Amino acid sequence: MAQLDGIILLLAKVKFAGVEIGLISEQGVEFGGSDPEYAEVTAAQTRSVVKKLLKKAGQIDINFNLIELNVDNLIHVAGGSADTTTPGKWNAPVTPVVKEGVLEIEAVTGQVVSAPKATLSAGLKGTLGGDDPLSVGCMISILNDGVNPPYSIDNTAPETPAG
């Protein structure tokens, strides 16, 4: 199979727990989180670091704003329920929900960033009155069990049907 050039551009879709998340604001998804933390051992004789140990692994967090706030999308990212008496009405969960599942982010250029284990949390954010729509701020945290790779980037070109 052919490989893509490795330059990842433009968001095509985000899937969490096998379900495609709705429309995301034009800012797309932002990768962030925290850097790893290290313990350094300094020797008196050399007055320099002689050993550096990983104390805490870094955390990868992915943030985005969901702007397609229909009932199904809201339930998928934030929990809660569809109102049984009013179609199209969503009721927020009583307490914030953290969901766990597989993450897949597909770029228009064909690459797929995936994580076998991640958490998703969400909450209402934004302003009404400007050009940007009200949104639900979502944060996906990639989990690392210390045994399996926490994420991967697939640079394999999709197969084109023969024809």
C-alpha positions in Angstrom: 0.0 0.0 0.0 1.2 3.5 -0.8 2.1 6.0 1.9 0.9 9.5 2.1 3.5 12.4 2.3 3.0 12.8 6.1 1.7 16.3 6.0 -1.6 16.3 7.9 -4.0 19.1 7.0 -7.7 19.9 7.5 -10.2 18.1 9.7 -12.5 15.6 7.9 -14.2 14.0 10.9 -13.8 13.0 14.6 -15.2 9.7 15.8 -15.5 8.7 19.5 -16.6 5.3 20.6 -17.4 4.5 17.0 -19.8 7.4 16.5 -19.0 10.4 14.3 -19.2 13.6 16.3 -21.1 16.4 14.6 -19.9 19.7 13.1 -16.9 21.3 14.9 -16.1 25.0 14.9 -13.8 26.3 12.2 -10.9 26.4 14.7 -10.9 22.6 14.4 -9.2 20.4 17.0 -6.3 21.6 19.2 -3.8 19.2 20.5 -2.3 20.2 23.8 -1.9 18.8 27.3 1.1 18.6 29.6 4.8 17.7 29.2 6.4 14.8 31.0 7.8 15.5 34.4 11.3 14.3 35.4 13.3 13.8 38.5 16.9 14.8 38.2 19.7 13.4 40.4 22.6 15.6 41.0 26.0 14.4 42.2 28.0 16.5 44.7 31.3 15.5 43.1 30.3 16.7 39.6 27.7 19.3 40.5 25.7 18.2 37.5 22.8 15.9 36.7 24.0 12.3 36.6 20.6 10.7 36.1 17.2 11.8 34.8 14.1 9.6 35.5 10.6 9.9 34.2 8.4 10.9 37.2 5.1 11.4 35.4 4.2 10.8 31.8 2.9 13.8 29.8 -0.9 14.0 29.0 -2.3 14.6 25.5 -5.5 16.5 25.6 -7.5 17.4 22.5 -10.0 20.4 22.6 -12.7 21.4 20.2 -16.1 23.1 20.1 -19.1 21.1 18.9 -21.4 23.5 17.1 -24.0 21.1 15.8 -26.1 20.9 19.0 -28.8 18.4 18.1 -30.1 16.0 20.7 -28.1 12.9 19.4 -24.8 14.8 19.3 -25.4 16.3 22.8 -26.2 12.9 24.3 -23.1 11.4 22.6 -20.6 14.0 23.9 -22.1 15.2 27.2 -24.6 12.5 28.3 -28.0 13.6 29.5 -31.2 12.5 27.8 -33.8 13.4 25.1 -36.9 14.9 26.7 -39.7 12.5 26.3 -42.4 15.1 26.2 -40.8 17.7 23.8 -39.1 16.3 20.7 -35.8 18.1 19.9 -35.2 19.0 23.6 -32.1 17.8 25.4 -31.8 17.6 29.1 -28.3 18.0 30.5 -27.0 15.3 32.9 -27.4 16.1 36.6 -23.7 15.6 37.1 -20.9 16.0 34.5 -20.2 12.8 32.5 -16.9 11.4 31.5 -17.1 8.8 28.7 -14.5 6.3 27.6 -13.9 4.9 24.2 -11.8 4.7 21.0 -10.8 8.0 19.3 -10.3 8.5 15.6 -9.5 11.8 13.9 -9.4 11.8 10.1 -7.7 14.5 8.1 -8.9 15.6 4.6 -5.4 14.6 3.5 -6.2 11.0 4.4 -4.2 10.4 7.6 -5.9 9.0 10.7 -4.9 9.8 14.3 -6.3 7.2 16.6 -6.2 6.3 20.3 -7.5 2.9 21.6 -8.4 4.4 24.9 -9.5 8.0 25.6 -12.0 9.9 27.7 -14.4 12.6 26.5 -15.9 15.3 28.7 -18.0 18.3 27.6 -19.8 21.4 28.8 -21.7 24.3 27.4 -19.6 27.3 26.4 -19.5 30.4 24.2 -21.4 33.6 23.7 -24.7 34.3 21.9 -24.8 37.5 20.0 -21.6 37.5 17.9 -20.7 35.7 14.8 -19.8 32.4 16.5 -22.5 29.9 17.4 -23.1 28.7 20.9 -21.1 25.5 21.4 -20.3 22.6 23.6 -16.6 22.6 24.6 -15.2 19.1 24.4 -12.0 17.7 25.8 -10.7 14.3 24.8 -7.8 13.0 26.9 -5.7 10.1 25.5 -5.1 7.5 28.2 -1.9 5.5 28.5 -1.9 2.2 30.3 2.0 2.0 30.1 1.8 -1.3 28.1 0.2 -0.5 24.7 0.9 2.4 22.4 -1.4 5.3 23.5 -2.0 6.6 20.0 -1.0 6.1 16.4 -0.8 8.1 13.1 -1.8 6.1 10.0 -0.1 7.5 6.9 -1.4 4.8 4.6 -3.1 6.0 1.5 -6.7 4.7 1.2 -7.2 2.1 -1.5 -8.9 3.4 -4.6 -11.4 1.0 -6.1 -10.4 -0.7 -9.3 -12.5 0.4 -12.1 
